[in-house]
Amino acid sequence: MYPPMHFQEHDIKRLKALVEQFPLASILMPSSQSGLNTICHVPVLYEHSRNVFMAHVAKNNPLTQCDEHSVKLLFNGDNCYLSPSYSNNKTLPSWLYSSVQITAKVVIIKSDIEKEKIMNQLTTHFEQPFKPMWNINHVPIRSRQVMYQQLSFIEFTPTHWSGNFKLSQNKSPDVRARIKQSLELANKHSIAQLF
């Protein structure tokens, strides 16, 4: 079984927390030409109350051809090299990471009212760290309408969540505690918090 059971993460709260902290999704779509996946990278916002992800992409993005189809959203948390020195030489060299995979159904938004709502939610959320915050309403309505003609607005409805958190769960509690302490001393706080 891959990933091994001890690296599988099923706690939906931890999965959602990673997605919110690292919102850039690598989205895998089927490709009829090569039989492989086409990949695009899209920042998404998860709306808990409706259990949907929201995003917008350029009109020519291949994702716009996936209306009513399923795609895979991949989210990667922080990662780092695990030196044996982090555990007093009780581990081999390895790599620590966390990732979330979500299968989701694509819905292309047609309503201008919904497009405006999504743009407001996205910009309000991602502008939070900026002072002053930029607001889409500062753009004249006519200019926004022209801009929206160049974009496709999308909602992704998740049908399956899974996580792969490779954080030395197969090691003893004392070894894991030593690794966590070493990560904190190395300023790798986002990974240490997952231990």
C-alpha positions as CSV (number, residue, x, y, z in Angstrom):
1,M,0.0,0.0,0.0
2,Y,1.3,3.4,-0.9
3,P,1.6,5.7,0.9
4,P,2.1,3.4,4.0
5,M,-0.7,3.6,6.5
6,H,1.5,5.5,9.0
7,F,2.0,8.4,6.5
8,Q,-1.7,8.6,5.5
9,E,-3.6,11.6,7.0
10,H,-7.3,11.3,7.4
11,D,-8.0,14.1,9.9
12,I,-10.1,16.5,7.7
13,K,-9.3,19.4,9.9
14,R,-5.6,18.9,9.3
15,L,-6.2,18.5,5.6
16,K,-8.2,21.7,5.4
17,A,-5.7,23.6,7.5
18,L,-2.9,22.7,5.0
19,V,-5.0,23.7,2.0
20,E,-5.8,27.1,3.6
21,Q,-2.1,27.7,4.5
22,F,-0.9,26.7,1.1
23,P,-3.7,27.6,-1.4
24,L,-1.8,27.2,-4.7
25,A,-3.3,24.0,-6.2
26,S,-1.6,22.0,-8.9
27,I,-4.6,20.8,-10.9
28,L,-4.4,17.6,-13.0
29,M,-6.7,17.4,-15.9
30,P,-7.0,14.5,-18.4
31,S,-5.4,15.2,-21.8
32,S,-6.9,13.5,-24.8
33,Q,-3.8,14.1,-26.9
34,S,-1.1,12.4,-24.8
35,G,-2.9,10.2,-22.4
36,L,-1.1,12.0,-19.6
37,N,-2.4,14.7,-17.4
38,T,-2.3,18.4,-18.2
39,I,-1.3,20.5,-15.2
40,C,-2.1,24.0,-14.3
41,H,-1.3,26.0,-11.1
42,V,-4.2,28.0,-9.6
43,P,-4.7,29.7,-6.2
44,V,-8.0,28.6,-4.8
45,L,-10.1,29.6,-1.8
46,Y,-12.0,27.1,0.2
47,E,-15.5,28.1,1.4
48,H,-16.3,25.9,4.4
49,S,-20.0,26.8,4.5
50,R,-20.7,25.5,1.0
51,N,-17.8,22.9,0.8
52,V,-16.5,24.4,-2.5
53,F,-13.2,25.8,-3.8
54,M,-13.4,29.0,-5.8
55,A,-10.9,30.3,-8.4
56,H,-10.6,32.2,-11.7
57,V,-8.3,31.4,-14.6
58,A,-7.6,32.9,-18.1
59,K,-10.2,32.0,-20.7
60,N,-7.7,29.9,-22.7
61,N,-6.7,27.8,-19.7
62,P,-7.5,24.1,-20.5
63,L,-9.4,23.9,-17.2
64,T,-12.2,25.8,-18.8
65,Q,-12.9,22.7,-20.9
66,C,-13.5,20.5,-17.9
67,D,-17.0,21.8,-17.0
68,E,-18.9,19.0,-15.1
69,H,-15.8,16.7,-15.1
70,S,-13.6,15.6,-12.3
71,V,-10.1,16.9,-11.7
72,K,-7.4,16.3,-9.1
73,L,-6.3,19.2,-6.9
74,L,-2.8,18.7,-5.3
75,F,-1.6,20.9,-2.4
76,N,1.9,20.8,-1.0
77,G,2.8,22.1,2.4
78,D,6.3,23.0,3.5
79,N,9.0,20.4,3.1
80,C,12.6,19.9,4.0
81,Y,15.6,17.5,4.1
82,L,15.8,15.3,7.3
83,S,19.4,15.0,8.4
84,P,20.3,12.1,10.6
85,S,21.8,14.7,12.9
86,Y,18.2,15.9,13.7
87,S,17.6,12.6,15.5
88,N,21.0,11.9,17.0
89,N,21.7,9.6,14.1
90,K,18.6,7.4,14.8
91,T,17.2,7.9,11.3
92,L,18.5,7.7,7.7
93,P,18.6,10.7,5.5
94,S,15.1,11.4,4.3
95,W,12.7,14.1,3.3
96,L,9.8,15.5,5.3
97,Y,6.6,16.8,3.6
98,S,2.9,17.1,3.7
99,S,0.5,17.0,0.8
100,V,-3.3,16.9,0.2
101,Q,-5.0,15.4,-2.8
102,I,-8.6,16.3,-3.6
103,T,-10.8,14.8,-6.3
104,A,-13.3,17.5,-7.3
105,K,-16.0,18.2,-9.8
106,V,-15.6,21.4,-11.9
107,V,-18.4,23.8,-12.4
108,I,-17.8,26.8,-14.7
109,I,-19.7,29.8,-13.4
110,K,-22.0,31.6,-15.9
111,S,-23.8,34.1,-13.8
112,D,-22.3,37.6,-13.7
113,I,-23.5,38.1,-10.2
114,E,-21.7,34.9,-9.1
115,K,-18.5,36.0,-10.9
116,E,-18.6,39.3,-9.1
117,K,-19.1,37.5,-5.8
118,I,-16.2,35.1,-6.4
119,M,-13.9,37.9,-7.4
120,N,-14.8,39.8,-4.2
121,Q,-14.2,36.8,-2.0
122,L,-10.9,36.0,-3.6
123,T,-9.5,39.5,-3.5
124,T,-10.8,40.2,0.0
125,H,-9.2,37.0,1.3
126,F,-5.8,37.3,-0.5
127,E,-5.5,41.0,0.1
128,Q,-5.7,40.7,3.9
129,P,-2.0,41.0,4.6
130,F,-1.8,44.2,2.5
131,K,-2.2,47.6,4.0
132,P,-4.1,49.3,2.5
133,M,-6.1,46.5,1.0
134,W,-6.9,46.8,-2.7
135,N,-10.6,46.4,-3.4
136,I,-12.1,45.2,-6.7
137,N,-14.9,47.8,-6.3
138,H,-12.3,50.6,-7.0
139,V,-12.3,49.4,-10.6
140,P,-15.1,50.9,-12.6
141,I,-18.0,48.5,-13.4
142,R,-17.4,48.7,-17.1
143,S,-13.7,47.9,-16.7
144,R,-14.6,45.0,-14.5
145,Q,-17.0,43.6,-17.1
146,V,-14.3,43.8,-19.7
147,M,-11.9,42.1,-17.4
148,Y,-14.4,39.3,-16.6
149,Q,-14.7,38.6,-20.3
150,Q,-11.1,37.5,-20.3
151,L,-11.5,35.2,-17.3
152,S,-13.4,32.0,-16.4
153,F,-14.7,31.6,-12.9
154,I,-14.8,28.1,-11.4
155,E,-16.1,26.2,-8.4
156,F,-14.7,22.9,-7.5
157,T,-16.9,20.6,-5.4
158,P,-14.7,18.0,-3.5
159,T,-15.8,14.4,-3.7
160,H,-12.7,12.8,-2.0
161,W,-9.9,14.1,0.3
162,S,-6.7,12.3,1.2
163,G,-3.4,13.3,2.8
164,N,0.1,12.1,2.8
165,F,2.0,13.5,5.7
166,K,5.5,12.0,5.8
167,L,6.7,13.2,9.2
168,S,8.6,10.2,10.7
169,Q,5.4,8.7,12.2
170,N,7.2,5.3,11.9
171,K,9.7,6.4,14.5
172,S,9.5,6.2,18.3
173,P,8.0,9.1,20.2
174,D,11.4,10.1,21.6
175,V,13.0,10.2,18.1
176,R,10.1,12.2,16.8
177,A,10.4,14.7,19.7
178,R,14.1,15.1,18.9
179,I,13.3,15.7,15.2
180,K,10.7,18.3,16.1
181,Q,13.1,20.1,18.4
182,S,15.8,20.1,15.7
183,L,13.3,21.5,13.2
184,E,12.3,24.3,15.5
185,L,16.0,25.2,16.2
186,A,16.5,25.3,12.4
187,N,13.5,27.7,12.0
188,K,11.4,25.1,10.1
189,H,8.4,25.9,12.2
190,S,5.6,25.1,9.7
191,I,6.8,21.5,9.5
192,A,7.5,21.2,13.2
193,Q,3.9,22.3,14.0
194,L,2.7,19.2,12.1
195,F,4.5,16.8,14.5
